[in-house]
Amino acid sequence: MMFTAVWLKYVSLGVLVLQNTLLVLTMRYSRTLHSEGPRYLPSSAVVSAEVLKIFTCILLVFKDHSFSVCGLNQVLKEEIVNMPHLTLKLAIPSGIYTLQNNLLYVALSNLDAVTYQVTYQLKILTTALFSVSMLGKRLSIYQWLSLVILMTGIALVQWPTDTSSGTQQKDVTASSHFMGLLAVLVACFSSGFAGIYFEKILKETTQSVWIRNIQLVCSSWVLCWLSVLRFFMVTREHLQSTLVKNRR
């Protein structure tokens, strides 16, 4: 039994590492692929991910209640419909996560995969700082030393290198790199705060994490669809103005 638990732990760790690596590579490839027509909207990708997430969470809740439709309806009604104040409370980390997911697409559109992956590990530092300030946790000297080493590694990755390209190309590259780096930094701070805020809520309640994730998705759906609708409204206005100019 103990051997199985240890084996399962390392297998889970390996799958998690593989999933995170493939996610970064596929996101980077999809945002930098040269093809005809415009690229997809980051907000539409976030909406698609949230749709998959809520269906997965509902399926897991369904499994926890022995695949009972009545049990599923009851727990969703009691925990989500009858507790709107808690759902509104979770709207804070939900909105932050939505912002963070959109920023990650911006970052990967302007940074290479290696720089993004290393810099995004700064979320470990922000999470540690928020856990100390919000949850009152204490870190050992070795944990603080590990965070210092992490910061040093991130700083070395951002160290400028000489290139043989022209001045204009350097300016464009520097501007794009700064935009991507800024997006990663904001995503790191938002990830740290939202993660600790969500952990604090989980410790104050007794429901499963799947129910809380459903509540998160319900709030983020509203924000995601608003951003998508706003884009289509702006695009429609731009097309209308272009048609008017062409008629003249």
C-alpha positions in Angstrom: 0.0 0.0 0.0 2.8 2.4 0.9 4.7 1.6 -2.3 1.6 2.2 -4.3 1.1 5.6 -2.7 4.7 6.6 -3.3 4.5 5.4 -6.9 1.3 7.3 -7.5 2.8 10.5 -6.1 5.8 10.4 -8.5 3.6 9.5 -11.5 1.3 12.4 -10.7 4.3 14.7 -10.5 5.6 13.5 -13.8 2.2 13.9 -15.5 1.9 17.4 -14.1 5.4 18.4 -15.4 4.5 17.0 -18.8 1.2 18.8 -18.9 2.6 22.2 -18.0 5.5 21.8 -20.5 3.1 20.8 -23.4 0.7 23.6 -22.4 3.4 26.2 -22.8 4.7 24.9 -26.0 1.3 24.5 -27.7 0.2 28.0 -26.5 3.4 29.5 -27.8 3.1 27.6 -31.1 -0.5 28.6 -31.6 0.2 32.3 -30.9 3.2 32.6 -33.2 2.1 30.3 -36.1 2.2 32.2 -39.4 -1.0 31.5 -41.3 -3.6 33.3 -43.4 -6.3 35.2 -41.6 -6.3 36.6 -38.0 -5.3 34.6 -35.0 -7.8 33.4 -32.5 -8.9 35.6 -29.5 -7.2 34.8 -26.2 -10.6 35.4 -24.5 -12.2 32.8 -26.7 -9.5 30.3 -25.7 -10.2 31.1 -22.1 -13.9 30.6 -22.5 -13.3 27.2 -24.2 -11.0 26.2 -21.3 -13.7 27.3 -18.7 -16.3 25.2 -20.6 -14.2 22.1 -20.3 -13.4 22.9 -16.7 -17.0 23.2 -15.6 -18.0 20.0 -17.4 -15.1 18.1 -15.8 -16.0 19.4 -12.3 -19.7 18.6 -12.7 -18.7 15.1 -13.8 -16.5 14.6 -10.7 -19.3 15.9 -8.4 -21.6 13.5 -10.2 -19.1 10.7 -9.4 -18.8 11.7 -5.8 -22.6 11.3 -5.4 -22.6 7.8 -6.8 -23.7 9.0 -10.2 -27.0 10.1 -8.8 -28.8 12.9 -10.8 -30.9 13.8 -7.8 -27.8 14.1 -5.6 -26.1 16.2 -8.1 -29.1 18.6 -8.5 -29.4 18.8 -4.7 -25.8 19.7 -4.1 -25.7 22.3 -6.9 -28.9 23.9 -5.7 -27.7 24.0 -2.0 -24.2 25.2 -2.6 -24.6 27.5 -5.6 -28.2 28.6 -6.1 -29.0 28.9 -2.4 -25.6 30.5 -1.5 -25.2 33.4 -3.8 -23.1 35.4 -1.2 -20.4 32.7 -1.4 -20.5 32.7 -5.2 -20.1 36.5 -5.2 -17.2 36.1 -2.7 -15.5 33.7 -5.1 -16.0 36.3 -7.9 -12.8 38.0 -6.7 -10.4 35.2 -7.4 -12.5 34.3 -10.5 -12.0 37.7 -12.0 -8.3 37.6 -11.2 -7.9 34.2 -12.7 -9.6 35.4 -15.9 -7.3 38.3 -16.1 -4.3 36.0 -15.5 -5.3 33.6 -18.2 -5.6 36.3 -20.8 -2.3 37.8 -19.7 -0.5 34.5 -20.2 -1.6 34.5 -23.9 -0.2 38.0 -24.2 3.0 36.9 -22.6 3.5 33.9 -24.9 2.8 36.1 -27.9 5.8 38.3 -27.0 8.3 35.9 -25.2 9.9 32.7 -26.1 8.8 29.6 -24.3 11.9 29.2 -22.1 11.9 32.8 -20.9 8.2 32.6 -20.2 8.5 29.3 -18.3 11.4 30.5 -16.1 9.9 33.9 -15.4 6.5 32.5 -14.6 8.1 30.6 -11.7 8.1 33.9 -9.9 4.6 33.0 -8.9 6.2 30.7 -6.3 7.7 33.8 -4.6 4.4 35.8 -4.8 2.5 32.8 -3.5 4.9 32.5 -0.6 4.7 36.2 0.3 0.9 36.2 0.2 0.7 33.0 2.3 2.9 34.7 4.9 0.8 37.9 4.9 -2.7 36.4 4.5 -2.5 33.0 6.1 0.2 33.8 8.7 2.5 30.9 7.6 6.1 30.9 8.6 8.9 29.9 6.1 12.1 28.2 7.2 15.5 29.6 6.3 15.9 27.0 3.6 12.7 28.0 2.0 13.7 31.7 2.0 17.1 30.7 0.5 15.3 28.7 -2.2 13.3 31.8 -3.1 16.4 33.9 -3.3 18.0 31.4 -5.7 14.8 31.4 -7.7 14.9 35.2 -8.0 18.6 35.0 -9.1 17.8 32.5 -11.8 15.0 34.7 -13.1 17.2 37.8 -13.2 19.9 35.9 -15.1 17.3 34.8 -17.7 16.4 38.4 -18.3 20.0 39.5 -18.7 20.4 41.2 -22.1 22.4 39.6 -24.8 24.1 41.1 -27.8 22.4 40.7 -31.2 23.5 41.5 -34.7 20.2 42.9 -35.9 19.5 46.5 -36.8 18.5 49.3 -34.4 14.8 49.3 -35.5 14.5 45.5 -35.1 16.1 45.8 -31.6 13.6 48.5 -30.6 10.7 46.3 -31.8 12.1 43.3 -30.0 12.8 45.2 -26.8 9.2 46.6 -26.8 7.7 43.2 -27.4 9.9 41.6 -24.7 8.9 44.3 -22.2 5.2 43.8 -23.0 5.5 40.1 -22.5 7.6 40.5 -19.3 5.1 42.9 -17.9 2.2 40.5 -18.6 4.1 37.7 -16.9 4.8 39.8 -13.8 1.2 40.9 -13.4 0.1 37.2 -13.9 2.5 36.1 -11.2 1.2 38.5 -8.6 -2.5 37.8 -9.6 -1.8 34.0 -9.4 -0.3 34.3 -6.0 -3.0 36.4 -4.5 -5.9 34.5 -6.1 -4.4 31.1 -5.1 -4.0 32.1 -1.4 -7.4 33.8 -1.4 -9.0 30.6 -2.8 -7.1 28.4 -0.3 -8.4 30.6 2.6 -12.0 30.1 1.4 -11.5 26.4 1.1 -10.2 26.2 4.6 -13.3 28.1 5.9 -15.8 25.8 4.2 -16.4 22.0 4.2 -17.5 21.5 0.6 -15.2 19.8 -2.0 -12.9 21.7 -4.2 -14.9 20.6 -7.3 -18.0 22.6 -6.0 -15.8 25.7 -5.4 -14.3 25.4 -8.9 -17.8 25.3 -10.4 -18.6 28.6 -8.5 -15.4 30.0 -9.8 -16.2 29.1 -13.4 -19.8 30.6 -13.0 -18.2 34.0 -12.2 -15.5 33.8 -14.8 -17.9 32.9 -17.5 -19.6 36.3 -17.2 -16.3 38.1 -17.5 -15.0 36.0 -20.4 -18.2 36.5 -22.4 -18.2 40.2 -21.7 -14.7 40.5 -23.1 -15.7 38.4 -26.2 -18.8 40.5 -26.8 -16.8 43.7 -26.4 -14.4 42.6 -29.1 -17.1 41.7 -31.5 -18.8 45.1 -30.9 -15.5 46.9 -31.6 -14.9 44.8 -34.7 -18.4 45.5 -36.0 -18.0 49.3 -35.5 -14.6 49.1 -37.3 -16.1 47.2 -40.2 -19.0 49.6 -40.5 -16.7 52.6 -40.5 -14.6 51.0 -43.2 -17.6 50.3 -45.4 -18.8 53.9 -45.0 -15.3 55.2 -46.1 -15.2 52.8 -49.1 -18.6 54.0 -50.3 -17.4 57.6 -50.2 
